[in-house]
Amino acid sequence: MLATGYNGAEFGSAGYMANGQHVYWGAVAVDPTVIPLGSRMYIQGFGDKVFVASDTGSAIKGNRIDIWFPTVQDALNFGGQTRTITLIS
């Protein structure tokens, strides 16, 4: 799956997700027709960190996710990478 990094500050985002929560490390934007909101997952390369499908985005369609990073620079450094996603609930 294509995984990209985002922070939102670069777009003037107020930091709230589709589920109404404030963004946090571990939040992932998904296409809810592929990965249901609320799903928990492991993302290859992040060890045992559990991520949660908590957001959607107009550019997130199909087999693509956006991982929220604490800083714009962290998101830019991650860029876009192909990663294996394992749903755990």
CNS distance restraints for C-alpha pairs under 8 A (distance, minus, plus):
assign (resid   1 and name CA) (resid  63 and name CA) 5.31 0.50 0.50
assign (resid   1 and name CA) (resid  64 and name CA) 5.61 0.50 0.50
assign (resid   1 and name CA) (resid  65 and name CA) 7.45 0.50 0.50
assign (resid   1 and name CA) (resid  82 and name CA) 5.40 0.50 0.50
assign (resid   1 and name CA) (resid  83 and name CA) 5.46 0.50 0.50
assign (resid   1 and name CA) (resid  84 and name CA) 6.10 0.50 0.50
assign (resid   1 and name CA) (resid  85 and name CA) 7.03 0.50 0.50
assign (resid   2 and name CA) (resid  63 and name CA) 6.56 0.50 0.50
assign (resid   2 and name CA) (resid  64 and name CA) 4.74 0.50 0.50
assign (resid   2 and name CA) (resid  65 and name CA) 6.39 0.50 0.50
assign (resid   2 and name CA) (resid  80 and name CA) 6.65 0.50 0.50
assign (resid   2 and name CA) (resid  81 and name CA) 5.71 0.50 0.50
assign (resid   2 and name CA) (resid  82 and name CA) 4.55 0.50 0.50
assign (resid   2 and name CA) (resid  83 and name CA) 6.33 0.50 0.50
assign (resid   3 and name CA) (resid  64 and name CA) 5.87 0.50 0.50
assign (resid   3 and name CA) (resid  65 and name CA) 4.92 0.50 0.50
assign (resid   3 and name CA) (resid  66 and name CA) 5.71 0.50 0.50
assign (resid   3 and name CA) (resid  67 and name CA) 6.88 0.50 0.50
assign (resid   3 and name CA) (resid  80 and name CA) 5.56 0.50 0.50
assign (resid   3 and name CA) (resid  81 and name CA) 5.29 0.50 0.50
assign (resid   3 and name CA) (resid  82 and name CA) 5.90 0.50 0.50
assign (resid   3 and name CA) (resid  83 and name CA) 6.28 0.50 0.50
assign (resid   4 and name CA) (resid  64 and name CA) 7.86 0.50 0.50
assign (resid   4 and name CA) (resid  65 and name CA) 6.37 0.50 0.50
assign (resid   4 and name CA) (resid  66 and name CA) 4.80 0.50 0.50
assign (resid   4 and name CA) (resid  67 and name CA) 6.11 0.50 0.50
assign (resid   4 and name CA) (resid  75 and name CA) 7.70 0.50 0.50
assign (resid   4 and name CA) (resid  78 and name CA) 6.93 0.50 0.50
assign (resid   4 and name CA) (resid  79 and name CA) 5.52 0.50 0.50
assign (resid   4 and name CA) (resid  80 and name CA) 4.21 0.50 0.50
assign (resid   4 and name CA) (resid  81 and name CA) 6.37 0.50 0.50
assign (resid   5 and name CA) (resid  66 and name CA) 5.49 0.50 0.50
assign (resid   5 and name CA) (resid  67 and name CA) 4.91 0.50 0.50
assign (resid   5 and name CA) (resid  68 and name CA) 6.03 0.50 0.50
assign (resid   5 and name CA) (resid  69 and name CA) 6.49 0.50 0.50
assign (resid   5 and name CA) (resid  74 and name CA) 7.67 0.50 0.50
assign (resid   5 and name CA) (resid  75 and name CA) 4.26 0.50 0.50
assign (resid   5 and name CA) (resid  76 and name CA) 6.53 0.50 0.50
assign (resid   5 and name CA) (resid  78 and name CA) 5.67 0.50 0.50
assign (resid   5 and name CA) (resid  79 and name CA) 5.60 0.50 0.50
assign (resid   5 and name CA) (resid  80 and name CA) 6.70 0.50 0.50
assign (resid   6 and name CA) (resid  66 and name CA) 6.19 0.50 0.50
assign (resid   6 and name CA) (resid  67 and name CA) 6.00 0.50 0.50
assign (resid   6 and name CA) (resid  68 and name CA) 5.00 0.50 0.50
assign (resid   6 and name CA) (resid  69 and name CA) 5.99 0.50 0.50
assign (resid   6 and name CA) (resid  72 and name CA) 6.97 0.50 0.50
assign (resid   6 and name CA) (resid  75 and name CA) 4.96 0.50 0.50
assign (resid   6 and name CA) (resid  76 and name CA) 7.47 0.50 0.50
assign (resid   7 and name CA) (resid  68 and name CA) 5.42 0.50 0.50
assign (resid   7 and name CA) (resid  69 and name CA) 5.37 0.50 0.50
assign (resid   7 and name CA) (resid  70 and name CA) 6.46 0.50 0.50
assign (resid   7 and name CA) (resid  71 and name CA) 6.02 0.50 0.50
assign (resid   7 and name CA) (resid  72 and name CA) 5.25 0.50 0.50
assign (resid   7 and name CA) (resid  75 and name CA) 6.14 0.50 0.50
assign (resid   8 and name CA) (resid  12 and name CA) 6.48 0.50 0.50
assign (resid   8 and name CA) (resid  13 and name CA) 4.99 0.50 0.50
assign (resid   8 and name CA) (resid  14 and name CA) 7.86 0.50 0.50
assign (resid   8 and name CA) (resid  15 and name CA) 6.83 0.50 0.50
assign (resid   8 and name CA) (resid  72 and name CA) 7.47 0.50 0.50
assign (resid   9 and name CA) (resid  13 and name CA) 5.26 0.50 0.50
assign (resid   9 and name CA) (resid  14 and name CA) 7.56 0.50 0.50
assign (resid   9 and name CA) (resid  15 and name CA) 7.62 0.50 0.50
assign (resid   9 and name CA) (resid  72 and name CA) 6.80 0.50 0.50
assign (resid  10 and name CA) (resid  72 and name CA) 6.73 0.50 0.50
assign (resid  15 and name CA) (resid  22 and name CA) 5.57 0.50 0.50
assign (resid  15 and name CA) (resid  23 and name CA) 5.50 0.50 0.50
assign (resid  16 and name CA) (resid  20 and name CA) 5.90 0.50 0.50
assign (resid  16 and name CA) (resid  21 and name CA) 5.58 0.50 0.50
assign (resid  16 and name CA) (resid  22 and name CA) 4.41 0.50 0.50
assign (resid  16 and name CA) (resid  23 and name CA) 5.68 0.50 0.50
assign (resid  17 and name CA) (resid  21 and name CA) 5.63 0.50 0.50
assign (resid  17 and name CA) (resid  22 and name CA) 6.22 0.50 0.50
assign (resid  17 and name CA) (resid  23 and name CA) 6.23 0.50 0.50
assign (resid  17 and name CA) (resid  54 and name CA) 6.72 0.50 0.50
assign (resid  17 and name CA) (resid  55 and name CA) 5.09 0.50 0.50
assign (resid  17 and name CA) (resid  56 and name CA) 7.50 0.50 0.50
assign (resid  18 and name CA) (resid  54 and name CA) 6.82 0.50 0.50
assign (resid  18 and name CA) (resid  55 and name CA) 4.77 0.50 0.50
assign (resid  18 and name CA) (resid  56 and name CA) 6.03 0.50 0.50
assign (resid  19 and name CA) (resid  54 and name CA) 6.11 0.50 0.50
assign (resid  19 and name CA) (resid  55 and name CA) 6.37 0.50 0.50
assign (resid  23 and name CA) (resid  27 and name CA) 6.54 0.50 0.50
assign (resid  23 and name CA) (resid  68 and name CA) 7.34 0.50 0.50
assign (resid  24 and name CA) (resid  68 and name CA) 7.08 0.50 0.50
assign (resid  24 and name CA) (resid  69 and name CA) 7.92 0.50 0.50
assign (resid  24 and name CA) (resid  70 and name CA) 7.47 0.50 0.50
assign (resid  25 and name CA) (resid  68 and name CA) 6.20 0.50 0.50
assign (resid  25 and name CA) (resid  69 and name CA) 6.11 0.50 0.50
assign (resid  25 and name CA) (resid  70 and name CA) 6.44 0.50 0.50
assign (resid  26 and name CA) (resid  49 and name CA) 7.62 0.50 0.50
assign (resid  26 and name CA) (resid  50 and name CA) 6.63 0.50 0.50
assign (resid  26 and name CA) (resid  51 and name CA) 4.41 0.50 0.50
assign (resid  26 and name CA) (resid  52 and name CA) 6.09 0.50 0.50
assign (resid  26 and name CA) (resid  67 and name CA) 7.37 0.50 0.50
assign (resid  26 and name CA) (resid  68 and name CA) 6.83 0.50 0.50
assign (resid  27 and name CA) (resid  51 and name CA) 5.83 0.50 0.50
assign (resid  27 and name CA) (resid  52 and name CA) 5.22 0.50 0.50
assign (resid  27 and name CA) (resid  53 and name CA) 6.22 0.50 0.50
assign (resid  27 and name CA) (resid  54 and name CA) 5.64 0.50 0.50
assign (resid  27 and name CA) (resid  55 and name CA) 7.30 0.50 0.50
assign (resid  27 and name CA) (resid  67 and name CA) 6.36 0.50 0.50
assign (resid  27 and name CA) (resid  68 and name CA) 5.65 0.50 0.50
assign (resid  28 and name CA) (resid  51 and name CA) 6.55 0.50 0.50
assign (resid  28 and name CA) (resid  52 and name CA) 5.83 0.50 0.50
assign (resid  28 and name CA) (resid  53 and name CA) 4.86 0.50 0.50
assign (resid  28 and name CA) (resid  54 and name CA) 5.71 0.50 0.50
assign (resid  28 and name CA) (resid  55 and name CA) 6.12 0.50 0.50
assign (resid  28 and name CA) (resid  65 and name CA) 6.54 0.50 0.50
assign (resid  28 and name CA) (resid  66 and name CA) 5.48 0.50 0.50
assign (resid  28 and name CA) (resid  67 and name CA) 4.59 0.50 0.50
assign (resid  28 and name CA) (resid  68 and name CA) 5.97 0.50 0.50
assign (resid  29 and name CA) (resid  53 and name CA) 5.89 0.50 0.50
assign (resid  29 and name CA) (resid  54 and name CA) 6.02 0.50 0.50
assign (resid  29 and name CA) (resid  55 and name CA) 4.14 0.50 0.50
assign (resid  29 and name CA) (resid  56 and name CA) 4.66 0.50 0.50
assign (resid  29 and name CA) (resid  57 and name CA) 6.44 0.50 0.50
assign (resid  29 and name CA) (resid  60 and name CA) 7.14 0.50 0.50
assign (resid  29 and name CA) (resid  65 and name CA) 5.56 0.50 0.50
assign (resid  29 and name CA) (resid  66 and name CA) 4.86 0.50 0.50
assign (resid  29 and name CA) (resid  67 and name CA) 6.49 0.50 0.50
assign (resid  29 and name CA) (resid  68 and name CA) 7.78 0.50 0.50
assign (resid  30 and name CA) (resid  34 and name CA) 7.56 0.50 0.50
assign (resid  30 and name CA) (resid  35 and name CA) 6.27 0.50 0.50
assign (resid  30 and name CA) (resid  36 and name CA) 7.83 0.50 0.50
assign (resid  30 and name CA) (resid  37 and name CA) 7.45 0.50 0.50
assign (resid  30 and name CA) (resid  53 and name CA) 6.12 0.50 0.50
assign (resid  30 and name CA) (resid  54 and name CA) 7.65 0.50 0.50
assign (resid  30 and name CA) (resid  55 and name CA) 6.24 0.50 0.50
assign (resid  30 and name CA) (resid  56 and name CA) 5.16 0.50 0.50
assign (resid  30 and name CA) (resid  57 and name CA) 7.20 0.50 0.50
assign (resid  30 and name CA) (resid  60 and name CA) 5.98 0.50 0.50
assign (resid  30 and name CA) (resid  61 and name CA) 7.51 0.50 0.50
assign (resid  30 and name CA) (resid  64 and name CA) 6.76 0.50 0.50
assign (resid  30 and name CA) (resid  65 and name CA) 4.96 0.50 0.50
assign (resid  30 and name CA) (resid  66 and name CA) 6.75 0.50 0.50
assign (resid  31 and name CA) (resid  35 and name CA) 6.11 0.50 0.50
assign (resid  31 and name CA) (resid  36 and name CA) 7.61 0.50 0.50
assign (resid  31 and name CA) (resid  56 and name CA) 6.11 0.50 0.50
assign (resid  31 and name CA) (resid  57 and name CA) 7.57 0.50 0.50
assign (resid  31 and name CA) (resid  60 and name CA) 5.60 0.50 0.50
assign (resid  31 and name CA) (resid  61 and name CA) 5.22 0.50 0.50
assign (resid  31 and name CA) (resid  62 and name CA) 6.00 0.50 0.50
assign (resid  31 and name CA) (resid  63 and name CA) 7.65 0.50 0.50
assign (resid  31 and name CA) (resid  64 and name CA) 7.31 0.50 0.50
assign (resid  31 and name CA) (resid  65 and name CA) 7.43 0.50 0.50
assign (resid  32 and name CA) (resid  36 and name CA) 4.53 0.50 0.50
assign (resid  32 and name CA) (resid  37 and name CA) 5.79 0.50 0.50
assign (resid  32 and name CA) (resid  56 and name CA) 7.23 0.50 0.50
assign (resid  33 and name CA) (resid  62 and name CA) 7.70 0.50 0.50
assign (resid  34 and name CA) (resid  62 and name CA) 6.30 0.50 0.50
assign (resid  34 and name CA) (resid  63 and name CA) 6.99 0.50 0.50
assign (resid  35 and name CA) (resid  39 and name CA) 6.81 0.50 0.50
assign (resid  35 and name CA) (resid  53 and name CA) 7.32 0.50 0.50
assign (resid  36 and name CA) (resid  53 and name CA) 7.06 0.50 0.50
assign (resid  37 and name CA) (resid  52 and name CA) 7.88 0.50 0.50
assign (resid  37 and name CA) (resid  53 and name CA) 4.95 0.50 0.50
assign (resid  37 and name CA) (resid  54 and name CA) 5.68 0.50 0.50
assign (resid  37 and name CA) (resid  55 and name CA) 7.16 0.50 0.50
assign (resid  38 and name CA) (resid  52 and name CA) 5.99 0.50 0.50
assign (resid  38 and name CA) (resid  53 and name CA) 5.07 0.50 0.50
assign (resid  38 and name CA) (resid  54 and name CA) 5.91 0.50 0.50
assign (resid  39 and name CA) (resid  52 and name CA) 5.69 0.50 0.50
assign (resid  39 and name CA) (resid  53 and name CA) 5.24 0.50 0.50
assign (resid  39 and name CA) (resid  87 and name CA) 6.90 0.50 0.50
assign (resid  39 and name CA) (resid  88 and name CA) 7.47 0.50 0.50
assign (resid  39 and name CA) (resid  89 and name CA) 5.58 0.50 0.50
assign (resid  40 and name CA) (resid  50 and name CA) 6.45 0.50 0.50
assign (resid  40 and name CA) (resid  51 and name CA) 5.66 0.50 0.50
assign (resid  40 and name CA) (resid  52 and name CA) 4.56 0.50 0.50
assign (resid  40 and name CA) (resid  53 and name CA) 6.46 0.50 0.50
assign (resid  40 and name CA) (resid  87 and name CA) 5.92 0.50 0.50
assign (resid  40 and name CA) (resid  88 and name CA) 5.50 0.50 0.50
assign (resid  40 and name CA) (resid  89 and name CA) 5.25 0.50 0.50
assign (resid  41 and name CA) (resid  50 and name CA) 5.67 0.50 0.50
assign (resid  41 and name CA) (resid  51 and name CA) 5.22 0.50 0.50
assign (resid  41 and name CA) (resid  52 and name CA) 6.29 0.50 0.50
assign (resid  41 and name CA) (resid  53 and name CA) 7.91 0.50 0.50
assign (resid  41 and name CA) (resid  85 and name CA) 6.59 0.50 0.50
assign (resid  41 and name CA) (resid  86 and name CA) 5.36 0.50 0.50
assign (resid  41 and name CA) (resid  87 and name CA) 4.29 0.50 0.50
assign (resid  41 and name CA) (resid  88 and name CA) 5.23 0.50 0.50
assign (resid  41 and name CA) (resid  89 and name CA) 7.20 0.50 0.50
assign (resid  42 and name CA) (resid  46 and name CA) 7.48 0.50 0.50
assign (resid  42 and name CA) (resid  47 and name CA) 7.69 0.50 0.50
assign (resid  42 and name CA) (resid  48 and name CA) 6.76 0.50 0.50
assign (resid  42 and name CA) (resid  49 and name CA) 6.46 0.50 0.50
assign (resid  42 and name CA) (resid  50 and name CA) 5.39 0.50 0.50
assign (resid  42 and name CA) (resid  51 and name CA) 6.16 0.50 0.50
assign (resid  42 and name CA) (resid  85 and name CA) 5.84 0.50 0.50
assign (resid  42 and name CA) (resid  86 and name CA) 5.14 0.50 0.50
assign (resid  42 and name CA) (resid  87 and name CA) 6.54 0.50 0.50
assign (resid  42 and name CA) (resid  88 and name CA) 7.30 0.50 0.50
assign (resid  43 and name CA) (resid  47 and name CA) 7.70 0.50 0.50
assign (resid  43 and name CA) (resid  49 and name CA) 7.80 0.50 0.50
assign (resid  43 and name CA) (resid  50 and name CA) 7.86 0.50 0.50
assign (resid  43 and name CA) (resid  51 and name CA) 7.41 0.50 0.50
assign (resid  43 and name CA) (resid  83 and name CA) 6.64 0.50 0.50
assign (resid  43 and name CA) (resid  84 and name CA) 6.10 0.50 0.50
assign (resid  43 and name CA) (resid  85 and name CA) 4.82 0.50 0.50
assign (resid  43 and name CA) (resid  86 and name CA) 6.56 0.50 0.50
assign (resid  44 and name CA) (resid  83 and name CA) 5.54 0.50 0.50
assign (resid  44 and name CA) (resid  84 and name CA) 5.25 0.50 0.50
assign (resid  44 and name CA) (resid  85 and name CA) 6.36 0.50 0.50
assign (resid  45 and name CA) (resid  83 and name CA) 7.75 0.50 0.50
assign (resid  56 and name CA) (resid  60 and name CA) 6.67 0.50 0.50
assign (resid  60 and name CA) (resid  64 and name CA) 5.87 0.50 0.50
assign (resid  60 and name CA) (resid  65 and name CA) 6.29 0.50 0.50
assign (resid  60 and name CA) (resid  66 and name CA) 7.29 0.50 0.50
assign (resid  68 and name CA) (resid  75 and name CA) 7.28 0.50 0.50
assign (resid  69 and name CA) (resid  74 and name CA) 5.96 0.50 0.50
assign (resid  69 and name CA) (resid  75 and name CA) 5.41 0.50 0.50
assign (resid  70 and name CA) (resid  74 and name CA) 6.88 0.50 0.50
assign (resid  70 and name CA) (resid  75 and name CA) 7.82 0.50 0.50
assign (resid  71 and name CA) (resid  75 and name CA) 6.46 0.50 0.50
assign (resid  72 and name CA) (resid  76 and name CA) 6.17 0.50 0.50
assign (resid  73 and name CA) (resid  77 and name CA) 5.96 0.50 0.50
assign (resid  74 and name CA) (resid  78 and name CA) 6.27 0.50 0.50
assign (resid  75 and name CA) (resid  79 and name CA) 6.26 0.50 0.50
